[in-house]
Amino acid sequence: MGLLRYHYVPAAAVVAMLASGLLGPREFGDAAAVLWRPLLAIASIMVIAAAAQRLGVVARVAAGLFQLAGGSCQRLFVLVFGISLVSSAVLNNDAAVLLLVPVVVALVRVLYPSEPGLLAPFALAVFMAAGVAPLAVSNPMNMIVAEYVGLDFNSYALRMVPISLAGASLALLVLRWIFRRELAGAPSSMSAPSPGPWRPREIEGLIALLATFAAYPLIAYAGGPVYAVSATGAAVALLLCRRHGLGRPAAVIRHGVAWEVLVFLVGVSVMAVALRDLSAGALLAGFYQDTGLAGIGLVSAAGSALLNNHPMSLLNMLALDAGSQDGLRAVLAALIGGDLGPRLLPWGSLAGLLWFASLRRLGVRVPVGQFMAVGATLTAVALPVSLGLLLVLP
């Protein structure tokens, strides 16, 4: 199924529910009351990412990091993983894929023109770096789930940052082991172009990005809304683009926001409200009561891989609302499974669909079998460790 058509499946299901009478004005009102804040934050993050690209911040930071590799392909691989991890945490995994895949593919082609076999390892490093979301804003669906259950930014980060760092460290070690022959066989020298001095627009864009990120925990600690931080950051980014002649705000918003992603999220969330009223999560809730947190994580990972993590999160919200689990830990276990499960199959997340679409446009082929093999290995290592940490950490 094509990327855009997949995005509109939930919208089509909502239309069918309207026609059958399962949905009405009350369900839309309930969904709107919860959705507008996370959707505003998600759209704002998309605008920030688009502005950062136009301002040259992404390419500048990437070029600077590649200089640090010092001729080592293995060190370059670690740096690519690191910048992908940070980008997916600060922005979100979808934005990281859209921003970094073209930059990484282009630079690997320049640095290693005679080593096309390196494109797949580096491309997989970009995608696989986004494991357990350390912040609520690191994954659009996590943000919506956190809003539904009333989990604030700092409470989420306090529990998930250590789990995310542990999972990321394991993922990097496993990826380096999987691609040890490709990385060791690459030339030891590379001619990376000098990035030159920072331009004013790049400095201003980086400051705006860092200030937005730093404001998240401060505003959350003060009891303020996190979506307001994202919206303010987007407004500043738009002003910077206009100031430097890189596009009017309306143009940046029009081209920078992935509208089909927002339609997908709206459709999924409205379906959640309708299915909640039909008690659709009762069966899954009964299963979760028998299996505990481990079962929640495993089922969430498998369901996310097969169905996509967004509809699986929808089912988990219903099940965990209907069941009598250990509240917060149960929700976090479901989110951990939903974050890691998409590594198993390419349609397991929007980021995976965007990743494959970006590679196709760039003429890079990563076999689905290779994606599944790498993802299964990483998930088999990271999922039990992440769930185990959830159990032992306070």
Residue pairs with C-beta under 8 A, 6 or more apart in sequence:
1 9
1 347
3 353
3 354
3 357
4 260
6 264
6 308
6 347
6 353
7 260
7 261
7 263
7 264
7 350
8 260
8 263
8 264
8 267
9 264
9 267
10 263
10 264
10 266
10 267
10 268
10 270
10 271
10 310
10 311
11 263
11 264
11 266
11 267
12 267
13 267
13 271
14 23
14 267
14 270
14 271
14 274
17 23
17 271
17 274
18 24
22 274
22 278
23 270
23 274
27 270
27 273
27 274
27 277
28 270
30 273
31 266
31 269
31 270
31 272
31 273
34 144
34 147
34 148
34 269
35 144
35 147
35 265
35 266
35 269
37 147
37 225
37 227
38 140
38 143
38 144
38 146
38 147
38 227
39 262
39 265
39 266
40 227
40 230
40 231
41 137
41 143
41 226
41 227
41 230
41 231
42 92
42 140
42 143
42 261
42 262
42 265
43 234
43 257
43 262
44 227
44 230
44 231
44 233
44 234
45 91
45 92
45 95
45 137
45 230
45 234
46 94
46 95
46 256
46 257
46 258
46 261
47 234
47 237
47 238
47 252
47 253
47 256
47 257
48 91
48 208
48 209
48 212
48 230
48 233
48 234
48 237
49 91
49 95
49 98
49 99
49 256
50 252
50 255
50 256
50 257
51 205
51 234
51 237
51 238
51 240
51 241
51 246
51 252
51 256
52 58
52 99
52 205
52 209
52 237
53 59
53 99
54 241
54 246
54 247
54 252
55 201
55 202
55 204
55 205
55 237
55 240
55 241
55 244
55 246
56 199
56 201
56 202
56 205
57 202
57 205
57 206
57 209
58 87
58 99
58 100
58 103
59 103
60 195
60 198
60 202
60 206
61 83
61 206
62 83
62 100
62 103
62 104
62 107
63 107
63 192
63 193
63 195
64 195
65 79
65 80
65 82
65 83
66 76
66 79
66 107
66 111
66 192
67 192
67 194
67 195
68 75
68 79
69 75
69 76
69 79
69 190
69 192
71 188
71 189
71 190
72 188
73 112
73 118
73 183
73 184
73 186
73 187
73 188
73 190
74 176
74 183
74 184
76 111
76 190
77 121
77 122
77 125
77 175
77 176
77 179
77 183
78 172
78 176
80 104
80 122
80 125
80 126
81 125
81 128
81 129
81 171
81 172
81 175
82 129
83 100
84 96
84 100
84 125
84 126
84 127
84 129
84 130
85 129
85 130
85 168
87 95
87 96
87 99
87 100
88 95
88 96
88 129
88 130
88 133
88 138
89 133
89 134
89 135
89 138
89 164
90 135
90 137
90 138
90 209
90 213
91 99
91 137
91 138
92 137
92 138
92 139
92 140
93 130
93 133
93 138
93 139
93 349
93 351
94 140
94 258
94 261
94 350
94 351
94 354
96 126
96 129
96 130
96 351
97 126
97 127
97 130
97 351
97 354
97 355
97 358
98 258
98 354
98 358
100 126
101 123
101 126
101 355
101 358
101 359
101 362
102 358
102 362
104 122
104 123
104 126
105 119
105 122
105 123
105 359
105 362
105 364
107 192
108 118
108 119
108 122
109 119
110 192
110 193
111 190
111 191
111 192
112 118
112 186
112 187
112 190
114 187
115 186
115 187
117 182
118 182
118 183
118 186
119 364
120 364
120 365
120 366
120 370
121 175
121 178
121 179
121 182
121 183
123 355
123 359
123 364
123 366
124 175
124 366
124 370
124 371
124 374
125 175
126 355
127 351
127 352
127 355
128 171
128 175
128 343
128 374
128 375
128 378
129 168
129 171
129 172
130 138
130 139
130 339
130 351
131 164
131 167
131 168
131 171
131 339
131 340
131 343
131 378
131 382
131 386
132 160
132 163
132 164
132 167
132 168
132 335
132 336
132 339
132 340
132 382
132 386
133 139
133 142
133 160
133 164
133 335
133 339
134 157
134 160
134 161
134 163
134 164
134 165
135 153
135 156
135 157
135 160
135 161
135 216
136 142
136 143
136 146
136 151
136 153
136 156
136 157
136 226
137 143
137 153
137 216
137 226
137 230
139 335
139 339
140 261
140 265
140 350
141 265
141 268
141 309
141 310
141 313
141 338
142 156
142 335
142 338
142 339
144 265
144 269
144 313
145 151
145 313
145 316
145 317
145 331
145 334
145 335
146 152
146 156
148 272
148 317
149 317
149 328
149 331
151 328
151 331
152 220
152 226
153 216
153 217
153 219
153 220
153 226
154 217
154 220
154 221
155 328
157 217
159 328
159 332
159 390
159 393
160 332
160 335
162 389
162 393
163 336
163 386
163 389
163 390
163 393
166 385
166 386
166 389
167 340
167 382
167 385
167 386
170 378
170 381
170 382
170 385
171 378
171 381
171 382
174 377
174 378
174 381
175 374
175 378
176 183
178 374
178 377
200 244
201 240
201 244
201 246
204 240
205 237
205 240
208 233
208 236
208 237
208 240
209 233
209 237
211 233
211 236
212 229
212 230
212 232
212 233
212 236
215 229
215 232
215 233
216 226
216 229
219 225
219 226
219 228
219 229
220 226
237 252
238 249
238 252
238 253
239 249
240 246
241 247
241 248
241 249
241 252
242 248
242 249
246 252
247 255
261 350
264 310
264 350
265 310
268 310
268 311
268 313
268 314
269 314
271 311
271 314
272 314
272 317
272 318
275 281
275 314
275 318
276 317
276 318
276 321
279 318
279 322
280 315
280 318
281 315
281 316
281 317
281 318
281 319
281 320
281 321
281 322
281 323
282 319
282 322
284 299
284 315
284 316
284 318
284 319
285 318
285 319
285 320
285 322
285 323
286 323
287 295
287 299
287 319
288 295
288 296
288 299
288 319
288 320
288 323
288 325
288 330
289 323
289 324
289 325
291 298
291 299
293 325
293 326
293 329
293 330
293 333
293 387
293 390
293 391
294 333
294 387
296 316
296 320
296 325
296 330
296 333
296 334
296 337
297 333
297 334
297 336
297 337
297 383
297 386
297 387
297 390
298 337
298 383
299 337
300 312
300 316
300 333
300 334
300 335
300 336
300 337
300 338
300 341
301 337
301 338
301 340
301 341
301 344
301 379
301 383
302 337
302 341
302 344
303 312
303 315
303 337
303 341
304 312
304 313
304 337
304 338
304 341
304 342
304 348
304 349
305 341
305 342
305 343
305 344
305 345
305 348
306 345
306 348
308 342
308 347
308 348
308 349
308 350
309 338
309 339
309 341
309 342
309 348
309 349
310 349
310 350
312 338
312 341
313 334
313 335
313 338
316 331
316 334
316 338
320 330
320 331
320 334
323 330
329 390
329 391
332 390
333 387
333 390
336 383
336 386
336 387
336 390
337 383
340 378
340 379
340 382
340 383
340 386
341 348
341 379
342 348
342 349
342 351
342 352
343 374
343 375
343 376
343 378
343 379
344 372
344 375
344 376
344 379
345 352
345 372
345 375
346 352
346 353
346 355
346 356
346 368
346 371
347 353
356 366
359 365
359 366
